[in-house]
Amino acid sequence: MLLQDVAPKTTHSLDLDELNQRFADVHPIHILAWCLENLRPGLIQSSAFNVNGMAIMHMLYQIAPNPPMPVLFLDTLHHFPETLALVREAQKLYELDLHVYRVPDADSRESFAARYGESLWKTDFEQYHYLTKVEPLQRGLHELGATAWITGRRRDQSATRSHTPIFERDKHGRLKINPLASWTRQDVWKYIMRHNVLYNPLHDRGYPSIGDEPTTTPVGAGEDERAGRWRGMGRTECGIHL
């Protein structure tokens, strides 16, 4: 029944309140199936290849879209080696239509430092994340012709995400889909284990949420899942989802 809706001519015609109510208690794979049926072309997955994104990627692979949906990955030039290895492995396994975006005037951590200074994340947090994430994301969404994009955000990740809807609009008017919004961390890992989904080995070493290597630390017992992101900087978001 979920796949019988008439595809909208534009995402702006969608009633987001109705959609959020309709899909409130629906398994994420059915949310994704509806999106594939109703929002293509123009639908992409934006993924940092954290465990949430891997769960979504696996669900999409089960639905087997043909041609495959574009996956946008932001190469900040500061990722853990384990993250980059996972990207390569996932691309091969799922035959991803992968599109990598980065700052246009650097191609390594060393060239980035030479152009913008050492430890820019410490000296100018906003500029660092604008250069490595915000601008490349918006450029990628524009060049890929995205009218809707899928993220891995969940309400239980942090206080700033506690009211995340399944369907919303970003500040540029694109439809933003958070199919795991109502799932808990336990729900995601249950899915990962049940289906033997690839995941970053850093998750087994105390990193529930993995960002850039210089700005990500392990999380202690009782801390929020994203407490290890930008520790001591008073931030839990880089700017992409604000």
C-alpha positions as CSV (number, residue, x, y, z in Angstrom):
1,M,0.0,0.0,0.0
2,L,2.9,2.3,0.7
3,L,4.1,2.2,-2.8
4,Q,0.9,3.1,-4.6
5,D,1.0,6.9,-4.0
6,V,1.2,9.1,-7.1
7,A,4.6,10.6,-7.5
8,P,4.5,14.4,-6.8
9,K,5.5,16.7,-9.6
10,T,7.6,18.6,-7.0
11,T,8.5,17.9,-3.4
12,H,7.0,21.3,-2.5
13,S,3.5,19.8,-3.1
14,L,4.0,17.3,-0.3
15,D,2.2,17.7,3.0
16,L,5.0,17.0,5.5
17,D,2.7,16.9,8.5
18,E,0.6,14.2,6.8
19,L,3.7,12.3,5.8
20,N,5.2,12.4,9.3
21,Q,2.0,11.2,10.8
22,R,1.6,8.4,8.2
23,F,5.1,7.1,8.6
24,A,5.5,7.7,12.4
25,D,5.5,4.0,13.2
26,V,6.7,2.5,9.9
27,H,9.9,0.5,9.5
28,P,12.6,2.6,7.9
29,I,12.9,0.3,4.9
30,H,9.3,1.1,4.0
31,I,10.0,4.8,4.3
32,L,12.9,4.4,1.9
33,A,10.8,2.3,-0.5
34,W,8.2,5.1,-0.6
35,C,10.9,7.6,-1.2
36,L,12.4,5.6,-4.1
37,E,9.0,5.2,-5.6
38,N,7.9,8.8,-5.3
39,L,10.9,11.1,-5.1
40,R,13.2,9.9,-8.0
41,P,14.9,11.4,-9.9
42,G,16.4,13.9,-7.5
43,L,16.8,11.7,-4.5
44,I,20.2,11.0,-3.0
45,Q,21.7,9.6,0.2
46,S,24.2,11.7,2.0
47,S,26.4,9.5,4.2
48,A,29.5,9.8,6.4
49,F,29.5,5.9,6.6
50,N,28.6,5.9,10.3
51,V,26.6,3.0,11.5
52,N,23.3,4.7,10.7
53,G,24.3,5.4,7.2
54,M,25.4,1.8,6.7
55,A,22.1,0.5,7.9
56,I,20.3,2.8,5.4
57,M,22.7,1.8,2.7
58,H,22.0,-1.9,3.4
59,M,18.2,-1.3,3.3
60,L,18.5,0.5,0.0
61,Y,20.5,-2.4,-1.4
62,Q,17.8,-4.8,-0.4
63,I,15.2,-2.8,-2.3
64,A,17.7,-2.8,-5.2
65,P,17.0,0.5,-7.0
66,N,18.0,0.4,-10.6
67,P,19.8,2.5,-11.6
68,P,21.4,2.9,-8.1
69,M,20.7,6.1,-6.2
70,P,23.6,8.6,-5.9
71,V,25.5,8.5,-2.6
72,L,27.2,11.8,-1.6
73,F,30.3,11.5,0.7
74,L,32.2,14.4,2.0
75,D,35.9,13.8,2.1
76,T,37.1,16.3,4.7
77,L,40.7,15.2,4.2
78,H,40.7,14.5,7.9
79,H,38.9,11.2,8.2
80,F,40.2,8.2,10.1
81,P,41.9,5.6,7.8
82,E,39.3,3.1,9.0
83,T,36.5,5.4,7.6
84,L,38.1,5.6,4.2
85,A,38.7,1.9,4.1
86,L,35.0,1.3,4.8
87,V,34.0,3.7,2.0
88,R,36.0,1.7,-0.5
89,E,34.7,-1.6,0.8
90,A,31.1,-0.5,0.8
91,Q,31.4,1.0,-2.7
92,K,32.6,-2.4,-4.0
93,L,30.0,-4.5,-2.1
94,Y,27.0,-2.3,-2.9
95,E,28.2,-1.1,-6.3
96,L,27.5,2.4,-5.1
97,D,27.0,5.4,-7.4
98,L,29.4,7.2,-5.1
99,H,30.1,11.0,-5.5
100,V,33.0,12.4,-3.4
101,Y,33.1,16.1,-2.6
102,R,35.8,18.0,-0.9
103,V,37.3,21.5,-0.6
104,P,38.2,22.4,-4.2
105,D,41.7,23.8,-3.6
106,A,43.3,20.9,-1.5
107,D,43.6,17.2,-2.1
108,S,45.3,16.1,1.2
109,R,45.5,16.9,4.8
110,E,49.0,18.4,4.2
111,S,47.9,20.7,1.4
112,F,44.8,21.7,3.4
113,A,47.1,22.7,6.3
114,A,49.5,24.5,3.9
115,R,46.6,26.6,2.5
116,Y,44.5,27.2,5.7
117,G,46.9,26.7,8.5
118,E,47.5,24.0,11.0
119,S,44.6,22.9,13.2
120,L,42.0,25.2,11.6
121,W,39.4,23.3,13.6
122,K,40.9,24.8,16.7
123,T,41.5,28.3,15.4
124,D,38.4,28.8,13.4
125,F,35.7,26.1,13.9
126,E,33.1,27.7,11.7
127,Q,35.5,28.2,8.8
128,Y,36.9,24.7,9.1
129,H,33.5,23.1,8.8
130,Y,32.3,25.5,6.1
131,L,35.3,24.5,4.0
132,T,35.2,20.8,4.7
133,K,31.5,20.0,5.0
134,V,29.0,22.8,4.5
135,E,30.2,24.2,1.1
136,P,31.0,20.8,-0.4
137,L,27.6,19.4,0.7
138,Q,25.7,22.3,-0.9
139,R,27.8,22.1,-4.0
140,G,27.3,18.3,-4.2
141,L,23.5,18.6,-3.7
142,H,23.3,21.3,-6.4
143,E,25.5,19.5,-9.0
144,L,23.7,16.2,-8.4
145,G,20.4,17.9,-9.0
146,A,19.1,16.8,-5.5
147,T,15.5,17.8,-4.7
148,A,15.5,15.4,-1.7
149,W,18.2,13.8,0.4
150,I,18.4,11.1,3.0
151,T,20.4,11.4,6.2
152,G,21.0,9.0,9.2
153,R,20.0,11.3,12.0
154,R,18.1,9.9,15.0
155,R,16.2,11.6,17.8
156,D,18.1,9.8,20.6
157,Q,21.6,10.8,19.4
158,S,21.7,14.1,21.3
159,A,19.5,16.8,22.8
160,T,19.8,18.9,19.6
161,R,18.3,16.0,17.6
162,S,15.5,15.1,20.0
163,H,12.7,16.6,17.8
164,T,14.0,15.4,14.4
165,P,11.1,14.6,12.1
166,I,11.1,11.9,9.5
167,F,10.3,14.5,6.7
168,E,11.4,18.1,6.8
169,R,12.8,20.8,4.6
170,D,16.4,22.1,4.7
171,K,17.1,25.8,4.5
172,H,17.3,25.7,0.7
173,G,13.8,24.1,0.4
174,R,15.0,20.6,-0.4
175,L,13.1,17.7,1.2
176,K,15.2,16.1,3.9
177,I,14.4,12.5,4.9
178,N,15.5,11.0,8.2
179,P,14.2,7.4,8.0
180,L,15.8,6.4,11.3
181,A,14.5,9.3,13.3
182,S,12.4,7.2,15.6
183,W,14.9,4.4,16.0
184,T,17.2,4.1,18.9
185,R,20.9,3.2,18.9
186,Q,19.9,-0.3,20.0
187,D,17.5,-0.6,17.1
188,V,20.2,0.3,14.6
189,W,22.7,-2.2,16.1
190,K,20.1,-4.9,16.2
191,Y,19.6,-4.4,12.5
192,I,23.3,-4.3,11.8
193,M,23.9,-7.6,13.7
194,R,20.9,-9.4,12.3
195,H,21.8,-8.6,8.7
196,N,25.6,-8.8,9.1
197,V,26.0,-5.2,7.8
198,L,29.4,-3.7,7.2
199,Y,30.4,-1.1,9.8
200,N,33.4,0.9,10.9
201,P,35.7,-1.0,13.4
202,L,36.1,2.2,15.4
203,H,32.6,1.6,16.7
204,D,34.0,-1.3,18.6
205,R,36.6,0.9,20.1
206,G,34.4,3.4,21.9
207,Y,33.5,5.6,19.0
208,P,29.7,5.5,18.6
209,S,29.7,8.5,16.3
210,I,32.7,9.0,14.0
211,G,33.7,12.3,12.4
212,D,37.1,13.7,11.6
213,E,40.1,12.2,13.3
214,P,41.3,15.4,15.0
215,T,37.9,16.3,16.4
216,T,36.6,12.9,17.5
217,T,37.3,11.1,20.8
218,P,35.9,8.0,22.4
219,V,32.7,8.3,24.5
220,G,32.5,7.3,28.1
221,A,29.7,5.4,29.9
222,G,26.6,7.5,30.3
223,E,27.6,10.1,27.8
224,D,25.5,11.1,24.7
225,E,26.3,9.2,21.6
226,R,27.8,12.3,20.0
227,A,29.6,13.5,23.1
228,G,32.9,12.6,21.5
229,R,32.4,15.0,18.6
230,W,34.2,18.3,19.1
231,R,34.8,17.6,22.8
232,G,35.4,20.7,24.8
233,M,34.2,23.0,22.0
234,G,30.6,23.3,23.2
235,R,29.3,21.8,19.9
236,T,27.5,18.7,18.9
237,E,26.8,19.7,15.2
238,C,29.1,20.9,12.5
239,G,26.6,23.1,10.7
240,I,25.2,20.8,8.0
241,H,22.0,20.1,10.0
242,L,21.6,23.4,11.7
